Amino acid sequence: MLARAARLAAALAALSAVTASAEPLRSPPTRRDDVVDDYFGTKVPDPYRWLEDDRSPETETWVKAQNAATRAFLDAIPERAAIRARLERLWDYERFAPPVKRGGRYFYERNAGLQNQAVLYVADGLDAPPRVLLDPNALSTDGTVALHGWAPSEDGTLLAYGVSDAGSDWITWKVRRVEDGKDLPDEVRWSKFSGAAWKHDGSGFFYARYDAPKDAAERTGVNKDHQLWFHAIGTAQDQDRLVFRRASEPEWYLDAGVTDDGRFLVVTASKGTNPETAVFVADLSRGETAPAPLLDAMDAAYHVIGNDGGTLYVLTNKDAPRKRLVAIARDAPRAPWRTVIPEGKARDVLEGVAHVGGRLVATWMRDAHSELEVFTAAGRRLTRVQLPTLGTVAEVQGRFDDPEAFFLFTGFTQPSAVHRLDVGSGNTTVFRAPKVDFDPARYETRQVFYRSKDGTRIPMFLVHRRGLKLDGSHPTLLYGYGGFDIALTPTFSVARIAWLELGGVYAVANLRGGGEYGKAWYDAGRLAKKQNVFDDFIAAAEWLVANGYTSSSRLAVNGGSNGGLLVGAVLTQRPELFGAAVPEVGVLDMLRFHRFTVGWGWKSDYGSSETKEGFEILRRYSPLHNVRPGTRYPATLVLTADHDDRVVPAHSFKFTAALQAAQAGDAPILARIETRAGHSAGTPTSKLIEARADVYAFLVRVLGVKVPTTFVRAATPAAPSHSLPAVRTRG
């Protein structure tokens, strides 16, 4: 082991010498082992298995060598300084989340601009001055400790808040008094994928957790057996009460909530990331402590959004692939259900419903963008809410007995603004609207439709400057995801604004496997049909070239997590179609993904190499196993993070090594490995800016982008001026 580490250390030293002499960059060497697995009689080499041990000295040395090579390349790009400066200036704007109202108080998050983490504020009323309740920036010197969920008690006097370190999914819950901002001694550890749900008497909260990991395996060890517990305020965690657990179902995820009236504890169980769920309910008003089955067949997706006495409102795709809202009697769940809001038209998905002020606020997704409507509790449509433009409604917050709701509205060139909705009239006013240093009138958003390989009609959003000449010359960034029933709808990003200002086109393809058109659309892009997703993305790239937006040499593809798999798959299937590829925190080893942390939960989308059929499907598209020596691959920048405990960095490490060894062309194959960061959540603003600066500098260099002089002028720093406004409605 010491000899191997010494060899890599020597490689790192040699790389430093190369950098100093400005010679052409060469990838650091990666040792190959003779590891071979037998899958149902098929021998599959895995020469970089040793990189799965992210704590070994040899892997750490390899990471340093890769980062040094990447920095040598990126830091030599003269345009990077202007790109970083422009990103920092763009990022320096106020951002707000919709307020949550409890006990007459309003709780909301705000980032002043360049703060690493958003700060939690509280105000005693809409017109009362806000005060800082919790500043996570004070919890670490580098901004890598993040607020990972929070929930005020029903009377607004206590706050349960979760913190995570270095981007980890692990959460430690604490409790703070709202009046004076002092923490109580309470501390709850080893929670993951969980919120906090208070009992209405303020005696404590429900949360989900795993057993404590063993033998320092908290970053890579398999997590199974999710459990629901109740923590009583003022007690130690070892006195917490186990509320719900199914030892026979170790692959269940559990989510808990308490209805707005405090009557029901609702526990939703899902198997991995499978969309089908089961619902268990306890009537707290009757003293019930063990949730009993309400809907436990796991034959469809069920989500309880509220109740009216003993009747529960449930959003489901049971007998409605694009979802409907039904009313189910808690004491007679097998009785015929009453449809409250029926399934919509062929292109409409009932994405969400909020029970606010005795009304039902419904968010529809139509061709991958939002519309908002208000219904009576009986399901009679009252009004369609006027939205500013084509965009996305998110985070609708409101209470069953309160006539106001708050929601975020955002679009590709529309910064996320918080709107207040009067559910009685359907009128909205702007509660918080940020000001960003760019002119949205210079850009336009279009939605086009193209045909995939099998003729399926696929939507795609295009964002670019107005009056774009379709001459095939424009650098284009094509983004996709295509999985887990997740829809890509218009959202704002200052990083994308920088790309547009660089003269780029930004494209988002709404691939099968997502949730854009309901269950059938999702099912058409998973398991044995996963190749449809890659075909859809390839067809999007071909359409952009054929219609004069760009050329293959100026086309880059990007995606993260499951989208990183997407980029890796199309990169290995059609390397000649792209000028650059940027896979981020990607699932790239499809034969071993289930062996780490919560990777087993993705079998619902991918299947598994544990079966012969699954192995044969996965091997056909697994990016790691489809890298071919002697191939000219496009310029590739692989992004990952050393503390990613969801998609472990071994995926990116092994893929990078394989791609570097196979590259027959001159295009660089680089890895950017962030330190003290995770899958994405909680990443400090400073790290986000540096990462995007590196990605865009990389694309500018490898795609041959000429940075406009107007961009350089816009990057000139200006003195920021932010003040915290009073919390009041602005119209």
LOKOLDREN-709934 format. One line per field, with one value per residue (C-alpha): residue number from 1; residue in three letters; x, y, z. Coordinates in steps of 0.001 Angstrom, whole numbers, plus 500000, padded with zeros to 6 digits. Each point is the difference from the previous one (the first is absolute). Layout:
N
k	[NUM/...]
r	[ala/...]
c1	[X/...]
c2	[Y/...]
c3	[Z/...]
//
This chain:
731
k	[1/2/3/4/5/6/7/8/9/10/11/12/13/14/15/16/17/18/19/20/21/22/23/24/25/26/27/28/29/30/31/32/33/34/35/36/37/38/39/40/41/42/43/44/45/46/47/48/49/50/51/52/53/54/55/56/57/58/59/60/61/62/63/64/65/66/67/68/69/70/71/72/73/74/75/76/77/78/79/80/81/82/83/84/85/86/87/88/89/90/91/92/93/94/95/96/97/98/99/100/101/102/103/104/105/106/107/108/109/110/111/112/113/114/115/116/117/118/119/120/121/122/123/124/125/126/127/128/129/130/131/132/133/134/135/136/137/138/139/140/141/142/143/144/145/146/147/148/149/150/151/152/153/154/155/156/157/158/159/160/161/162/163/164/165/166/167/168/169/170/171/172/173/174/175/176/177/178/179/180/181/182/183/184/185/186/187/188/189/190/191/192/193/194/195/196/197/198/199/200/201/202/203/204/205/206/207/208/209/210/211/212/213/214/215/216/217/218/219/220/221/222/223/224/225/226/227/228/229/230/231/232/233/234/235/236/237/238/239/240/241/242/243/244/245/246/247/248/249/250/251/252/253/254/255/256/257/258/259/260/261/262/263/264/265/266/267/268/269/270/271/272/273/274/275/276/277/278/279/280/281/282/283/284/285/286/287/288/289/290/291/292/293/294/295/296/297/298/299/300/301/302/303/304/305/306/307/308/309/310/311/312/313/314/315/316/317/318/319/320/321/322/323/324/325/326/327/328/329/330/331/332/333/334/335/336/337/338/339/340/341/342/343/344/345/346/347/348/349/350/351/352/353/354/355/356/357/358/359/360/361/362/363/364/365/366/367/368/369/370/371/372/373/374/375/376/377/378/379/380/381/382/383/384/385/386/387/388/389/390/391/392/393/394/395/396/397/398/399/400/401/402/403/404/405/406/407/408/409/410/411/412/413/414/415/416/417/418/419/420/421/422/423/424/425/426/427/428/429/430/431/432/433/434/435/436/437/438/439/440/441/442/443/444/445/446/447/448/449/450/451/452/453/454/455/456/457/458/459/460/461/462/463/464/465/466/467/468/469/470/471/472/473/474/475/476/477/478/479/480/481/482/483/484/485/486/487/488/489/490/491/492/493/494/495/496/497/498/499/500/501/502/503/504/505/506/507/508/509/510/511/512/513/514/515/516/517/518/519/520/521/522/523/524/525/526/527/528/529/530/531/532/533/534/535/536/537/538/539/540/541/542/543/544/545/546/547/548/549/550/551/552/553/554/555/556/557/558/559/560/561/562/563/564/565/566/567/568/569/570/571/572/573/574/575/576/577/578/579/580/581/582/583/584/585/586/587/588/589/590/591/592/593/594/595/596/597/598/599/600/601/602/603/604/605/606/607/608/609/610/611/612/613/614/615/616/617/618/619/620/621/622/623/624/625/626/627/628/629/630/631/632/633/634/635/636/637/638/639/640/641/642/643/644/645/646/647/648/649/650/651/652/653/654/655/656/657/658/659/660/661/662/663/664/665/666/667/668/669/670/671/672/673/674/675/676/677/678/679/680/681/682/683/684/685/686/687/688/689/690/691/692/693/694/695/696/697/698/699/700/701/702/703/704/705/706/707/708/709/710/711/712/713/714/715/716/717/718/719/720/721/722/723/724/725/726/727/728/729/730/731]
r	[met/leu/ala/arg/ala/ala/arg/leu/ala/ala/ala/leu/ala/ala/leu/ser/ala/val/thr/ala/ser/ala/glu/pro/leu/arg/ser/pro/pro/thr/arg/arg/asp/asp/val/val/asp/asp/tyr/phe/gly/thr/lys/val/pro/asp/pro/tyr/arg/trp/leu/glu/asp/asp/arg/ser/pro/glu/thr/glu/thr/trp/val/lys/ala/gln/asn/ala/ala/thr/arg/ala/phe/leu/asp/ala/ile/pro/glu/arg/ala/ala/ile/arg/ala/arg/leu/glu/arg/leu/trp/asp/tyr/glu/arg/phe/ala/pro/pro/val/lys/arg/gly/gly/arg/tyr/phe/tyr/glu/arg/asn/ala/gly/leu/gln/asn/gln/ala/val/leu/tyr/val/ala/asp/gly/leu/asp/ala/pro/pro/arg/val/leu/leu/asp/pro/asn/ala/leu/ser/thr/asp/gly/thr/val/ala/leu/his/gly/trp/ala/pro/ser/glu/asp/gly/thr/leu/leu/ala/tyr/gly/val/ser/asp/ala/gly/ser/asp/trp/ile/thr/trp/lys/val/arg/arg/val/glu/asp/gly/lys/asp/leu/pro/asp/glu/val/arg/trp/ser/lys/phe/ser/gly/ala/ala/trp/lys/his/asp/gly/ser/gly/phe/phe/tyr/ala/arg/tyr/asp/ala/pro/lys/asp/ala/ala/glu/arg/thr/gly/val/asn/lys/asp/his/gln/leu/trp/phe/his/ala/ile/gly/thr/ala/gln/asp/gln/asp/arg/leu/val/phe/arg/arg/ala/ser/glu/pro/glu/trp/tyr/leu/asp/ala/gly/val/thr/asp/asp/gly/arg/phe/leu/val/val/thr/ala/ser/lys/gly/thr/asn/pro/glu/thr/ala/val/phe/val/ala/asp/leu/ser/arg/gly/glu/thr/ala/pro/ala/pro/leu/leu/asp/ala/met/asp/ala/ala/tyr/his/val/ile/gly/asn/asp/gly/gly/thr/leu/tyr/val/leu/thr/asn/lys/asp/ala/pro/arg/lys/arg/leu/val/ala/ile/ala/arg/asp/ala/pro/arg/ala/pro/trp/arg/thr/val/ile/pro/glu/gly/lys/ala/arg/asp/val/leu/glu/gly/val/ala/his/val/gly/gly/arg/leu/val/ala/thr/trp/met/arg/asp/ala/his/ser/glu/leu/glu/val/phe/thr/ala/ala/gly/arg/arg/leu/thr/arg/val/gln/leu/pro/thr/leu/gly/thr/val/ala/glu/val/gln/gly/arg/phe/asp/asp/pro/glu/ala/phe/phe/leu/phe/thr/gly/phe/thr/gln/pro/ser/ala/val/his/arg/leu/asp/val/gly/ser/gly/asn/thr/thr/val/phe/arg/ala/pro/lys/val/asp/phe/asp/pro/ala/arg/tyr/glu/thr/arg/gln/val/phe/tyr/arg/ser/lys/asp/gly/thr/arg/ile/pro/met/phe/leu/val/his/arg/arg/gly/leu/lys/leu/asp/gly/ser/his/pro/thr/leu/leu/tyr/gly/tyr/gly/gly/phe/asp/ile/ala/leu/thr/pro/thr/phe/ser/val/ala/arg/ile/ala/trp/leu/glu/leu/gly/gly/val/tyr/ala/val/ala/asn/leu/arg/gly/gly/gly/glu/tyr/gly/lys/ala/trp/tyr/asp/ala/gly/arg/leu/ala/lys/lys/gln/asn/val/phe/asp/asp/phe/ile/ala/ala/ala/glu/trp/leu/val/ala/asn/gly/tyr/thr/ser/ser/ser/arg/leu/ala/val/asn/gly/gly/ser/asn/gly/gly/leu/leu/val/gly/ala/val/leu/thr/gln/arg/pro/glu/leu/phe/gly/ala/ala/val/pro/glu/val/gly/val/leu/asp/met/leu/arg/phe/his/arg/phe/thr/val/gly/trp/gly/trp/lys/ser/asp/tyr/gly/ser/ser/glu/thr/lys/glu/gly/phe/glu/ile/leu/arg/arg/tyr/ser/pro/leu/his/asn/val/arg/pro/gly/thr/arg/tyr/pro/ala/thr/leu/val/leu/thr/ala/asp/his/asp/asp/arg/val/val/pro/ala/his/ser/phe/lys/phe/thr/ala/ala/leu/gln/ala/ala/gln/ala/gly/asp/ala/pro/ile/leu/ala/arg/ile/glu/thr/arg/ala/gly/his/ser/ala/gly/thr/pro/thr/ser/lys/leu/ile/glu/ala/arg/ala/asp/val/tyr/ala/phe/leu/val/arg/val/leu/gly/val/lys/val/pro/thr/thr/phe/val/arg/ala/ala/thr/pro/ala/ala/pro/ser/his/ser/leu/pro/ala/val/arg/thr/arg/gly]
c1	[500000/502825/501720/496825/499504/503598/499468/496974/501841/502769/497400/498615/503470/500602/496707/501105/503155/497927/497788/502987/501488/496675/500347/496883/497861/499971/497610/501502/500536/497521/500980/498024/499328/499018/496573/497391/496386/497897/496422/498030/502959/501141/503405/500081/503315/499968/503617/499314/498167/502622/498635/496812/501896/499817/501832/503127/503266/500413/496554/500621/503266/498210/497381/502709/501696/496757/499086/503478/499715/496584/501149/502980/497620/497292/502238/501803/496771/500235/496223/499377/500653/497340/497556/500479/499653/496783/498563/500772/498330/496933/499769/499987/496237/497418/498234/496971/497974/496232/499183/498544/497429/499680/498463/499614/503717/501532/503166/501982/503494/501932/503432/501324/501958/503384/499357/501105/496729/496540/499059/496751/497946/496861/497496/497035/497768/500127/500653/502327/503768/501739/502833/502616/498962/502750/503083/501691/502935/501064/500171/503204/502829/499730/496205/499802/497602/496512/496453/498419/496351/498083/496507/498409/497647/496279/500048/503187/502008/502463/501978/501292/502880/502332/503629/502274/503752/501965/497016/499153/496442/500366/498009/500370/496808/500052/497357/500077/497747/498588/499624/503676/501777/501480/500484/498573/502197/498057/502026/498886/502576/500117/496937/499925/497366/497715/498243/498680/496235/498815/497150/497682/500444/503704/501081/502326/500415/500083/503075/501505/503435/502262/502076/503365/502534/502719/503770/500271/497722/497801/501012/499850/498173/496609/497040/496935/497203/498597/498160/497560/500628/498472/502273/498544/501361/502365/501069/503061/499833/500352/496578/498300/497008/499947/496771/500175/502345/499643/502984/498645/500277/503552/499821/497110/500454/497727/498618/497809/497663/497328/496832/499391/497319/502382/497696/501819/503560/500478/502867/500806/502188/501705/502290/503192/499214/497042/497098/497465/499325/498122/498284/499605/498023/499675/497195/501870/496729/498983/503348/501116/503776/500473/499158/497566/499710/497846/501333/502597/499822/502785/498109/500231/501397/498075/500665/497779/499741/497545/496738/496487/499125/500260/500295/503479/500837/502374/501860/500429/500638/497786/497780/501340/503538/500198/498574/496766/498933/497668/498284/500372/498292/502638/497704/498741/502870/498554/496740/499686/502240/498627/501904/500519/502232/499976/502898/500693/500351/502556/502915/499088/501435/498500/503377/498950/497090/500109/497113/499872/497255/497355/500900/502159/502901/500957/503264/499719/502898/499136/502700/502614/498967/497621/496460/498264/496292/497799/497140/497412/500364/497308/502071/498273/502486/499953/502808/503210/502776/501749/503722/502656/501246/500836/501646/499775/497958/501776/499807/496365/499722/496738/497712/496538/498568/501966/498789/503505/502529/503538/501767/503137/499750/503002/500947/503154/500475/497598/501776/498155/497482/497748/496321/497140/496682/496629/498160/496624/500425/502768/501984/503749/502495/503775/501392/503680/501495/503781/501928/502721/502670/498819/497401/497458/498581/503129/499086/497131/498692/498456/498504/500453/499070/502126/499799/502108/501396/496711/497860/498961/499330/502379/499795/503085/500526/502440/501351/502192/500404/497291/500557/502305/501240/499628/503342/501290/502662/498756/501520/497141/499585/497444/498738/497967/499004/497411/499293/498260/496730/501669/498894/502283/498022/501196/502151/502321/503759/502485/502589/497874/499732/503794/499908/497451/502139/502938/497934/498848/496731/498509/497781/498008/498588/496998/500959/498011/500653/499012/496583/499029/496995/499234/500577/500075/502750/501975/499578/501168/503461/500935/501150/500072/498896/502820/501588/497024/501375/503359/498349/497881/503103/501948/497019/499945/503672/499399/497013/502080/502641/497513/498059/503002/500423/503424/502409/501325/503345/498232/497451/500487/497856/499505/498070/500347/499392/497630/500731/503688/499128/498187/503075/502294/497725/499641/503695/500951/497271/500468/503370/500174/496747/501364/502782/499988/498398/499587/498595/499488/499778/498892/498882/502566/500710/496640/501142/500911/497874/497800/502941/500427/497946/496476/500823/497866/496973/500536/499197/496471/501426/503033/499456/503073/502961/498871/497714/501081/497447/500992/503692/499517/497945/502372/503194/498683/499963/502131/502375/502970/499618/499523/503183/501896/503803/501155/496920/500166/497866/498896/501515/498594/499941/498774/498738/499593/500519/501948/497107/497265/498287/497140/501788/503402/502966/501337/497621/501758/503479/499767/498334/502663/502809/498415/499333/503528/501516/497785/500296/501460/499441/501534/496985/500635/498354/499970/498533/499027/499636/498553/501099/497665/496952/497304/497439/498799/497832/501594/502925/501329/499462/503755/500471/497068/501562/503416/498501/497930/502984/502018/497265/499472/503728/500396/497219/501354/503356/498932/497079/501995/497675/501076/499055/498138/501516/496605/500343/503417/498659/497016/502398/501543/499258/497556/499469/496975/497355/497524/497709/497523/496516/497096/497789/497039/497954/501055/497681]
c2	[500000/502424/499266/500754/503258/500920/499388/502297/502604/499914/500437/503012/501515/499368/501691/503080/500130/499743/502833/502171/499471/500568/496761/498250/498547/496233/498078/498574/496242/497675/496511/497088/496838/496541/500039/498033/499303/497135/500991/496923/498590/503317/501246/503751/501709/502716/501241/503146/498326/501364/503529/499001/500415/503778/500029/498155/501997/498824/501263/503298/500413/499156/502666/502599/499111/500259/503325/501353/499040/501606/503181/500199/499957/502273/502597/500506/501143/503808/500491/498210/503098/502011/497081/499596/503739/500143/496993/501560/503240/498187/497819/503037/500395/499385/496649/499020/496888/500107/500682/497379/501319/498539/501598/503327/500093/499830/497950/500255/499647/502815/500200/503541/499109/498401/498367/496379/498858/501559/501476/499145/503022/500359/502873/500444/501077/500999/503614/499250/500343/496645/498756/497325/496735/497744/500847/496803/502083/500302/496213/499561/502149/498738/499955/496220/499453/500451/500306/496756/500500/501818/499982/502370/498610/500680/502964/501409/499876/497229/499140/496554/500441/497564/500615/498059/500168/500184/499237/496700/498642/499228/502423/500935/501506/502682/502167/503792/502351/502579/502768/500306/497837/497678/496303/497359/497004/497748/498334/497230/498280/497600/501385/499923/500839/501403/503091/500745/499781/501526/498808/502967/500129/500763/496995/498724/499084/496968/499290/497158/498496/497035/498039/501622/498905/497594/500082/503520/499042/503080/501201/496731/497413/498714/501721/497822/499637/503542/500499/502615/501265/502586/502320/501522/503471/500075/496352/498195/498205/496585/500634/500631/497826/497760/500810/497995/497432/497107/497707/497788/502946/501348/501838/502231/503742/501642/503516/501435/502970/501287/501440/503726/499401/497802/497003/497495/498734/498917/497646/499458/497051/499435/497208/501669/502632/498053/502459/497587/500706/498725/502218/499329/502255/500518/502126/501998/501470/496479/499294/497617/499524/497273/501050/497547/499190/502336/499122/497261/498139/502142/499852/503728/503287/501492/503345/501332/503775/500732/499071/501188/498365/496250/500312/500043/501743/497780/500838/496771/498474/497030/499584/503393/499897/503810/500153/501044/501124/497680/500091/496867/499328/499051/497480/498523/500151/497162/501861/501675/503054/503373/501706/503647/501195/497590/499133/502733/499981/497913/502416/501027/498578/500947/500640/501142/501173/502152/500217/503702/502108/497351/499989/497757/501644/497750/500167/498577/499143/500563/499231/500292/503412/501021/501267/500733/499627/500337/497569/499741/497159/498190/500273/502860/502076/503644/501769/499669/502008/502421/499185/502423/497884/496450/498543/497858/500209/498440/499695/500955/500760/500502/498658/498482/502766/502963/501875/500830/497842/500745/498471/500373/500855/499722/499762/499702/503784/500715/500087/498020/502308/499277/500722/500266/498498/500988/496716/501660/502361/498221/503251/500046/502596/499840/499335/499977/500560/500057/502326/498377/501804/499042/501064/497193/501843/499075/496303/497811/496598/497681/496552/497706/496378/497450/496297/497372/496881/498099/502986/501127/503756/501583/503577/502167/503508/502357/503178/502423/503639/501554/500078/496976/499184/496272/499478/497070/502089/500361/498201/497996/498330/497162/498886/496945/497623/497423/497921/499341/501634/503430/502717/502759/503230/503598/501233/502948/499708/502853/497558/499467/503753/500136/497322/502020/503126/498042/499586/496499/498195/498077/497006/497744/496782/498455/496363/496885/498600/503353/501007/502522/498014/497657/496327/498800/502517/498866/496301/500526/500994/497512/496397/498203/503245/502177/500247/502163/502738/499995/499870/503022/501959/499036/501038/503376/500517/499025/502386/502914/499358/499387/503187/502316/500743/498442/497437/496829/501647/502776/497855/499058/497667/500299/498242/499023/496806/497972/502754/499161/496457/501502/501979/497012/497760/502315/500881/496345/499224/503026/501637/501665/501913/502262/502512/499730/498109/500944/497134/501043/497646/497336/496397/498529/496436/498365/496558/501044/503075/498001/499123/503465/502128/500316/498841/496895/502301/500825/496474/501198/502084/497963/496394/498215/497894/497508/498439/498712/502166/503060/499387/499696/503216/502011/498858/501189/503634/500222/502898/498420/496730/501585/502048/498694/500301/501765/502250/503752/501314/503632/502267/498843/501559/497555/501649/498258/500657/498149/499975/498903/497266/499585/499365/499066/501612/496569/500188/503100/498833/496736/501597/502710/497441/497844/502953/501374/496609/499526/503491/499888/503661/503247/501223/500213/497584/501682/499414/502770/498510/502436/499688/500208/499885/497446/499136/503595/501042/502462/500857/503453/502866/500514/496420/500287/503075/498366/496852/501870/502204/496861/498400/503085/500672/496387/500382/503326/498361/496674/501388/502978/502637/503591/501924/503224/503268/500872/496955/501119/503490/498527/497979/503160/499911/502482/500798/497960/501677/497789/500861/497730/501299/499671/496991/501535/499341/501805/500157]
c3	[500000/500888/496698/498086/501869/499278/496271/499949/502054/497417/497257/501842/500273/496307/499218/501946/497899/496819/501192/500780/496561/498202/498028/498638/502729/500474/502195/503179/499793/501706/501108/498584/501991/498778/501662/498050/500968/498701/499125/499003/498088/498514/501181/500612/500905/502652/499961/502025/502885/502404/499422/501835/503278/500234/503346/498896/499710/496401/498996/501780/498084/496742/500778/500612/496728/498046/501595/499300/496335/499772/501691/497666/497053/501378/501612/496694/498334/499892/499815/503304/502117/498153/500134/503739/500607/497978/501805/503371/498992/498666/503106/502270/500263/502714/499953/502052/500746/500605/503656/502322/502484/503501/503077/498186/499188/496533/499466/496779/498550/498384/498412/499729/496874/500488/503349/499897/501598/500213/503383/501801/501107/502094/500153/502330/497097/496332/500964/502921/499621/499540/502170/499504/501602/498673/497955/498783/498725/503627/500402/497961/498702/496402/499626/499653/502909/498569/501260/498786/500904/502707/501506/502543/502623/499579/502401/498449/503234/499129/496886/499076/497584/498257/499094/497682/499608/496735/497796/501679/500009/503721/502164/503651/501424/502702/501679/500446/501950/497613/502592/500942/497393/502620/499311/502299/500901/497593/497237/497631/497742/497039/498296/496205/497351/502671/501200/503470/500656/503297/502158/500394/503757/499480/502047/497283/496349/497719/497869/497965/500518/499372/502457/500649/497332/501043/499538/498550/497090/500196/496509/498063/502125/498872/501715/500552/502543/500168/503315/501312/503530/502348/501940/503164/500752/502956/499749/498665/496656/501638/501560/496639/499172/496939/498138/496779/498549/497591/500570/497224/497574/500439/496658/501034/500321/502577/500000/502766/500281/502350/498473/500442/502636/502006/499858/497802/499830/496394/499120/496324/499021/496660/498898/498937/497410/498657/499514/501502/503670/503027/502577/503729/502343/503752/501443/502644/501312/501051/501625/497254/499961/497382/496420/498401/496277/497915/496521/500205/496674/498471/496719/499213/501286/502924/501697/502804/499602/502838/501612/500753/503295/499494/496209/498481/496716/498021/496775/498041/496595/500822/496913/498855/498522/500060/503534/501647/503480/501908/503394/502152/503332/502543/501687/496712/497475/497920/499408/496583/499781/499010/497196/500978/497150/497034/497737/497461/496239/498126/500526/503557/503218/503378/501560/503464/502153/503145/502464/500875/501545/499380/496303/497823/498172/497072/498063/496497/497751/496347/497446/502784/501358/502783/500295/503296/500785/503081/500740/502732/502499/498006/496800/498167/498069/501122/498178/498078/501627/497676/499786/498713/497078/498920/503086/503098/503210/502971/503784/500556/503741/501855/502734/499817/502241/498612/496864/498732/498191/498846/497024/497929/496340/497711/496337/497937/499976/502894/503393/502677/501691/502962/499316/502491/498909/501460/499508/500385/497050/498092/499915/500500/501170/499979/503461/499043/496540/499553/497736/497907/497991/496515/497429/499413/496994/498036/500098/498947/501049/497435/500251/497026/499363/498170/499160/501741/498345/500351/498931/503486/500235/502546/501356/500359/501367/498263/501575/498064/499075/497865/496264/500004/496492/499316/498275/502062/501711/503560/502975/501484/503374/499942/503406/500935/502786/498929/503074/503313/498918/500327/497597/498729/499959/499485/502890/500484/500391/499968/498692/496896/499561/499795/497287/498028/500358/498618/496848/500798/499381/502914/499238/502364/498570/501802/499601/500710/503454/501480/501289/497319/498758/502870/500672/496396/499173/503031/499268/496414/501253/502695/500449/496627/498282/501369/496549/498965/502265/498250/496574/500946/501029/496891/497860/501769/499133/496379/499805/501301/497347/497175/500796/499952/503691/500268/498589/501585/500733/501940/501832/503665/502102/503748/502755/503639/501992/497793/497467/500414/498938/497012/498933/500518/497937/496985/500204/499596/497446/497696/500791/496576/500604/502731/500441/503791/502864/503659/502124/503627/503025/497541/500438/497620/501167/499402/501128/503553/500829/502381/502266/501509/502438/498547/496479/500496/499959/496320/498840/499229/497153/498999/500993/501356/498905/502643/497372/496587/498186/502006/499371/496259/499835/502169/498333/496630/501146/503173/499204/501795/498119/496577/499882/496952/499706/496853/499802/499472/502848/500297/502624/503331/503465/502655/503190/503355/503717/502651/502520/497605/502001/497532/496683/501389/498180/498970/497006/498694/501017/498063/496966/499825/500168/497292/497702/500404/499194/496938/498479/496488/499219/501247/501986/503759/502448/503409/503450/502390/503484/502541/503627/502991/497773/499226/497373/499677/502955/502376/497723/500989/497577/499707/498793/497588/498395/499657/498487/497389/499152/499322/497890/497836/499648/498891/497423/498769/499340/498481/497939/498754/501473/499483/503142/499043/501174/501502/502250/501220/500748/501856/502146/501433/503734/501433/503652/501139/502083/501822/502846/501701/499215/502349/499356/498195/496908/496857/497014]
//
